[in-house]
Amino acid sequence: MKARLWSRAVGNKSRRRATSKPAVPVTEWQAPYSVLLGVLVLAIAIPAIGSSPPWPSLVMPPSQEHHVGKVIFVELVTPDLAATERFYSGLLGWVFQNDRSGDRQYAAALVNGHLVAELMQKPLTPGTRKQPAWLGFLAVRDVDATERSALQDGAKLLYGPRDFPGRGREAVFSDPQGAVFAVLASSSGDPPDTLAAPGEWIWSALITNDPDADAAFYQKLFHYEIYDVTGDAAEQHLLLASDSYARASANTLPGNRSVAYSHWLNFIRVNDAAAMSARVVALGGRVLVEPRIDRHGGMVAVVADPNGTPFGLLEWPDAETKLVMP
């Protein structure tokens, strides 16, 4: 799902400073971009967590692979499932498979016949200012051991641990800085490390008050190698890597914003971020951060669906599949 990062230093879990600037997606958070992210975080809320349906159709393809620290599943709780389906279908070509469990409605989002996300309908509490947010699930081997470690290091348990037939065991936490994340020990193994196709999730960025502390927290949980690719920018940019693959980044939250919160932001691969941003608006969404050139040479943008759910759009050429570290 992520572009590959080759390292000669596999096994050493200390933070490393890159002596060159690899073509890393979504780590060059330039100043105007960071300022707009300060506005973006006002709309992000802790997602409402609910039970998922035990659908055999949602079973991930069997795999013998395990990639601890990789985002392997993404979920959204939305107040209007039908409208959300229309938006993402019109924007990304996602095909939806619907079902109901009790009084709850669910939808599985498919790209090229395989699962990329699950959506659940749940009304927002009247009067709330909070908006839905995409929730990423990071792969682990043992959810209960992860829970003990996370709580010991200052995280809070929001949901679970709980087993779901056909999917595995999962739990949802907020990290010590308040960013919400989930973990999943998949019962069918993890997806292989291949480059995301257009319409699939390609990157996750942690925007945080303290990148050093948060990176250390996630490093202990997922055994990441940490690479400092900050360069000359004022804000920190730390790469989180495992199995010689770049998994995510930890980035500085814009300062002096009392209502800004640490959060995860997930990005979808697209062929044309500018055209897709215009289509977002045509479909009733908003552009939160205008398309701009990222450090790898492609365009990147941050948008929101009609319900206010933020996500990123990222161009990534097929030829650029390896991120070479010194």
N, C-alpha and C positions, 0 to 999 in steps of 0.2 A: 504493500500500500504506500510505502514511502520510498523516495529515491535513496539509493544506497550511499553509504558513507564508509569509505575504506580507511582503516586506521592501522598504523604499525604498532600501536600501543594498547592493543586489546588486553584486558585483564587488570589494568591499573585503574582503580576507581577514583583517583583524585582528579581535581579539575585541571584541565590543560588549556593553555592559551594557544590558539592557532597562530602560526607565524605567517600564514598567507590567508587570503580571503576566498574560501570555497564558494561555489554557487549554491548557497543554501536558501531554500524558499522561506519567505516570511520571517527573516531574522534581521533585515535591514530596516528597522523602524525609524525612519527619518523624522526630523522634528515636527513638521506639519502633520504627519501621520499620527504621531503620538498625541498631539493636541486634540485631534478629532477623536482618538480613542478615549480620551477623557470624557467626552460627551457620550460616546457609545455606551460606556459602562453604566450610565444612569438607567438604561433600559433593561439591564440584565437582572434576572431574578433567579433564586434557587428554584429549580423545576419541581413541580408537584410530582411526587413519586407514587406510582401505583403498581399493582401486580400486572404481570404480562401474561398473555394467553398461552397455554401449553399447546401451540399448534405444531403438528408434525411438519407442516409446510414451511415453518420458519427455522427448521433445523439447519445449522450451518453445514456446508459440505464437509464430509468426514476428512480429517487431516491428522497426521501423526506429529505435526509441528507444534511447537510451543515457543512463543516469542514474548517473554515477560517484558512489560512496559510498552507494548505496541497497542495503539487504539484499534480495537477489533470490532467495535459495535458502537452505533450512535442512535440515540433515542430522543424523541421530542414529545412533550405533553402540550397539546394545543387546545384552545377553546372552541375551534371550529374545524373539525377534521375535513369536511367536504371542501371548504374553501382552501385549506392548506394543501390538499391533494391537487386541486386545480392549479394552484400556483406552481408547485414544484414539478408537476407534469408538464405544464406549459413552458417552464423555464429550462428544465434539465431533461425532459423526456422520461422521467421516472414513471414506471408502471406500478399500480397499487393493487394489492390483494387485501380485501377487507374481511373482517370477521367481528364477532361480538362475544364477549365473555361476561355473562350476567348483565349488568346495566351499563357496561363499558364497551365502547367501540374502539377497534384497533385497525391499523392498516400497516402492511408490510410494503416498503418501497423497494422496487427491484430495478436493477440496471443490467441489461444483457442477461436476464434470467436469474441473477443472484441478488441476495439481500444486501442492501446498503444502509437501511435505517428502519426503525419501527416508530410509528406514531400512535399516540393514544389521545382520545378526546376527553377533556375535563374542563368544565367551566372555571373561569377565574373568579375569585372571591369578589363580590360586589364592593366597589370603592377602592380596590387595590390599584396601585400605580405600577406594579411589577409586570414584566412581560415574560413570555416563554423563552426558553433557551435550549439549544441543542446540548445534550449530555453525552460525553464520550466515555466509553468503557475501556479501561486499560487491562491488558491480559495479565493474569497472575496464575500461579499453580495452586495456591492455597489461600482462599479468601479469609479464613479464620486467622491464619498466621499473619496475613496482611493487616487485618483489623487490629490485632494486638499491637503490632509495630506502629501502625498509624496513630492509634489512641495514645500510646506511650510517648509519641513525639509531638503531641499537641493537636491532632486532628479530632473532629467530632463525627460520630456516626449518625447519619441521617435516616438510613433505611437498611434493613437486613441485619446480618447475612441471611439469604434465602435461596432455596433451590427452585429452579424452573425446569420442568421436563423439556427435553429437546434443546436446552440452551446451556444450563450449567448452574453454578452457584455465584451469586453476585451480592454486592453491597454498595452503598453510596455514602460518601463522606464529604465534609468540607475540610480543606487543608488548614494549617495554622494561620494562613493569611486570609482565609474565608472563601477561597475558590472551591467550587463544587466539582467533584469528579467521582467516577464509579469504577469498580473493578469487577472482572468476570473471569472465573475459571471455567472455560468452555468445556462442555462434556464431549464435544466432537473435535477438539483440537483447534488451533488458530489458523487463520488464512495465511497463505504463503507470502513471503516478502517479494511482491512484484509491484511495478509502477502502476499507480492508479490510472484508470481510464477516465476520459472526460465524463463528468457526472458522478464520479466517486470522490470520497473524502481523501485528500492528499496530505494534509498537514494540520497540526494543532499547536496553538501558541498560548502559553500561559502568560497573562499580563498581571503583574504582581507588584505589591509594595516593596518587596524585598527579594529580588531574584536569587541572591546568594543563599538566603535561608531556605527559600522554597525549593531551589535546585537540590540542596543538601537533603531536604525532606524526601523528595521524590527519588533521589539517588539511593537512599537507604531502602525505600520500599521496592524499587524496581532494578536496583543494581546498575544504574546508568553510568556511563562515562560522561563527564561534563567537559565541554569544549567552550572556551571563551572566545567568541567571534565579535566582540564589542567594537573593535577598531577604534576610530577616532570619535565616534559618537558619544554624547553625554550619557545616553541611556544604555544599560547593560543588555547584552544579547548572549544568552548561554544556550548552547546546543545540548540536548539530552539524547544520548545514543546508547544502543544495545545491539548485540549480535552484529556489530559493525554496520549498523544502519542508523541514520538519523531518525529519531522518533518524534521529537517535538522541540520547542524552544521556550525558554523563560526570558521574559522581557520586562523592562521597567515600566510600571504604571506611571503615567504623568503625575507630577507632584502638585501640591497646593490645591487639591480637590477633595474637600471633606466628604463629598457624597460619592466618590469614586471607590469601587470595590475590585479586589482581585478576582479574576475570572479566566476561564478557558475560552478560547475562540477557535472554532473549527473551520477549515477551508476546503472548498470543493474545487477540483481541477476542471478548468474550462479551456476552450480553444481561443476565445476572444473575450477578455474581461470587460472591455469597453462596451462591446455589443451586448453582452449579457447584462451589464449594469443598466443599459437603456431598456432592455426587456424586463428587468425587475420592476422598473417604474411603470412600464406599460401594463404589467400584470397587477399593479396595485401596491407594490412594495416601495422601498425607499433606498437611496444610495446614502450611506453614512460616511464613507470615505471614498472620494472620487478615484477612479482608476489612475494608477501611477506606475512608473517603472520600478520594479523590484531589483535587488542586487544581481539576480541571475539573468536579467535582461528582459524578462517577460513582464506582463502587467499584473497588478494585484489591486483588489478593491474590497471594501467591506459594505455589505448591503443588509437589508432587513426585509422579511416577508411581510404580507399585509397585517399580520398579528404583532409585528414588531420584533420577531425573532431574528437576531443578528447572525450572520455567517460570512465567511470570506470567499472570494473568487480568485483563483490563482491559475495563471498560465504556466505550463511546464512542458517544454519541447520533448518529444520522444527521444531525441538524441542525447539529452542530458539526464542520464539515468544514474550516473555515479558522482558522488561528492567526494573528492579526494582531499584527505587531510594530510598534513605534513607528518 
